[in-house]
Amino acid sequence: MHKAIITSGAAAMLLHTGLSSAADPQADVVGAAGAPASVGAVIVTGTRASGLKAENSASPIQVIDAASLQRTGQPDLIQAIAQNIPSFTAQAFGGDTANLTLSARLRGLSPNNTLVLVNGKRRHGTANLAVLGGPYQGGAAADLNYIPVAAIDHIEVLQDGAAAQYGTDAIAGVVNIILKSNNQGLSGNVNGGRYGDGGGHTGDGTANIGFTPMANAFISLTAESRYHGYSDRGGIDPRVLDPANLASQPLVQVPGYPYLNKISGDAQYHLHTLALNAGYDIDDDTSLYAFATAGRKHARAHENYRMPSRLPAVYPLGFDPKETMKETDYAVTGGARGKIGGTWNWELSSTYGRDEAKIGVEDTANVSLYNDTGFTPTSFAAGEFIASQWTNNFDISRELEMGWAKSSTFAMGLEHRIDRYEIVAGDPGSRYKEGSQSYPGFSLTDAGKYKRNNKAIYANFISFPLPGWTVDLAARYEHFSDFGNAKVGKLTSRYDITPTIAVRGTYSNGFRAPTLAEQYYSATNVSPTSAFVQLAPNSAGARLVGIDGLKPEASTNLSAGLVLNPANNVSVTLDAYQIKIRDRIVGSGALYGSGGAVNSPAVVAAILANGNVLDPTVSETGINIFSNAVNTRSRGVELVATVNSNYGDLGRVDWSLAANYNQVRVTKINQAPAQLMPQQLLDRTAISNLETASPRTRVNLGALWKLGQWTVNLREAIYGKSSNFESPDGGTYFKNEVGTTAITDLEISYKINNNWTVSAGANNLFNQYPDQVNAQLLAAYRADLNNAAVTIYPSFSPFGINGGYYYARASFKF
């Protein structure tokens, strides 16, 4: 018998004997619709004590089993988690390359403030930094979609600051993805769907197989292939209706007229992924393990339509550029663990992950290159992003008998990490003068290689001084090669007043060094009417506007909670929290050098110092930049309640309620460089992206009904109001608001036999759309013939802009 490999972090060594079945993984975890499956689940995240169940945790933690992920109808792992965890908000739409790598955030903080683990080991981040405005700006966290859903046994989401336990970027919490460790069985599914109003055609096929290559060993393999098609939810570009343009250009001859600008919708992608989890017991005390993921994605997204007048000799009917990305992502972990002297547990592991994104532009041109030489390519290699991370850990732990209520646990460990980030310049044609239309290639001044070393040591002591009382102390010291030292700690305690009532609380501090991408990313972002340079914060151009590099964020986390188990079939947790972040790294608003209501000469000087050549035909130019601009405070409450009811001949229903209230406030603006006056580093748009672009309230109501061979999963997701401010020129601001909306999800499944199950369902059953962009703002864009008028639905909508998604699935297990 092998010992299934499940790790909780750097020092955790939970070895439980027994083989898990591919046909019924995590069978004791029941996932009620709309809430995590926590009852009876043994957790390995947020604690280094073995055998702890979720309902007995001193920290708020929620568990999602594989069945709950599948029942969302989403092959997209980010969306599947978001539909189960109300405080986990998924990005539905992104601008430019961010639309090719969507991300998520926990408790309203940056995606970079949530640490992702796989089998307890740190997951590398994406190379594709989200640079344009919005609540996910600056995100460079792990891309969860390179982990096949069929490879996952369950997911543990720690909703609490955990920097002292796992690393100094776990300010919002930790997502720990536990892979299947089955040594037998074949399972998988084939599913397909589309949006009710067109587009988003999706096909996905996945399979998992487990086998025993030799005695005391297991291998679990998973493969997935997925396709997702374009969607278009944009309005009419006012340029194509302008009488002067109609008189001078052959617009009405273009197929699809007047809906020629298709930028507002989903990107198209093909994604292929593999996952491996393996283990081998050398003897009763020593074992080896390895796990890995690998994937390739080819994605493309529509950019803004270019009018026939842009380059009539090449595109007499205008052109519709596509931004493309060919991405390769892989991670591999190898390790060994065992016991010394029957008392000390030890573990040694090494993890390497790498993400490479090759950015291209298709159906485009370089206008200046054509004007100067009489020739232009129509496709370009715009450059590459490359990010990698190598992490090595050595950990020890043991139980201590101290005469207290239960044995104490002591753990400590060492970690060494190397992060690398690289921008590769585009081909010469893509960066000639203003560069390729819609996405200029990275210039030689944008390109560069960067590196960081990090060393850490931690200690953790968990004790049970009295019956029902848990005290968990953790401390961590880290040294960064570019930022110096950080010392963080955490105190966690829980007291069970009675078998049915417990109170718990935590206090911790955190520290997050900026990602290398935040520090060094530089590029030019363009539209048909504007060109904005994303300045690297440590560049010469940044110093001209009063920004001299980035420094780390510092945080303080406080939480208090109540756990109730009034009956065997009822579980309730209620946790309140406060997270304060000092020197938070955020993206600026639009800082104009020309064409804005207010312009700053320093912005023009910064663009020139950065070596950028901007399109001379655009009417607006400016910069964006990351900086430690603000202090923020997040306050919230999380409620999770489950009731499992048996109605005899009428079947069994698992009822659930999961709710989150989260308020984010900018408490201090730290930087107001005089060089930018009278412009502000953070305009109303940037501040609203932090405070109000995600709903304060979200509630999931769920019912999972099982009767014979039938299963019905019903979820009602209620999203509170969200809003932001937007300005066409940095002068007058208009408020966009998405009102409180209830989204109904429904899935009906029938088990044909022991091997096959068929399902049909809908996400957003009643085809709800968010409120449209402010009418006055759209009118201003249309009056200026601004292509931004195409965006008629707010991109920050928490439930997307595509309406209802309808699907069918066939699942098998042998």
Secondary structure, 3 states (H helix, E strand, C coil): CCEEEECCCCCCCEEEECCCCCCCCCCCCCCCCCCCCCCCCECCCCCCCCCCEHHHCCCCEEEEEHHHHHHCCCCCHHHHHHCCCCCEEECCCCCHHHHHCCCEEECCCCHHHEEEEECCEECCCCCCCCCCCCCCCCCCCCCHHHCCHHHEEEEEEECCCCHHHHCCCCCCEEEEEEECCCCCCEEEEEEEEEECCCCCCEEEEEEEEEECCCCCEEEEEEEEEEEECCCCCCCCCHHHCCHHHHHHCCHHHCCCCCCCCCCCCCCEEEEEEEEEEEEEECCCCEEEEEEEEEEEEEEEEECCCECCCCCCCCCCCCECCEEEEEEEEEEEEEEEEEEECCCEEEEEEEEEEEEEEEEEEECCCCHHHHHHHCCCCCCEEEEEEEEEEEEEEEEEEEEECCCCCCCEEEEEEEEEEEEEEEEECCCHHHHCCCCCCCCCCCCCCCCEEEEEEEEEEEEEEEECCCCCEEEEEEEEEEEECCCEEEEEEEEEEEEEEECCEEEEEEEEEEEECCCHHHHHCCEEEECCCEEEEEECCCCHHHHHCCCCCCCCEEEEEEEEEEEEEEECCEEEEEEEEEEEEEEEEEECCCEEEECCCCCCHHHHHHHHHCCCCCCCCCCEEEEEEEEEEEEEEEEEEEEEEEEEEECHHHCEEEEEEEEEEEEEEEEEECCCCHHHCCCCCCCHHHHHHHHCCCCCEEEEEEEEEEECCEEEEEEEEEECCEEEEECCCCCCCEEEEECCEEEEEEEEEEECCCCEEEEEEEECCCCCCCCCCCHHHHHHHHHCCCHHHHCCCCCCCCCCCCCCEEEEEEEEEC
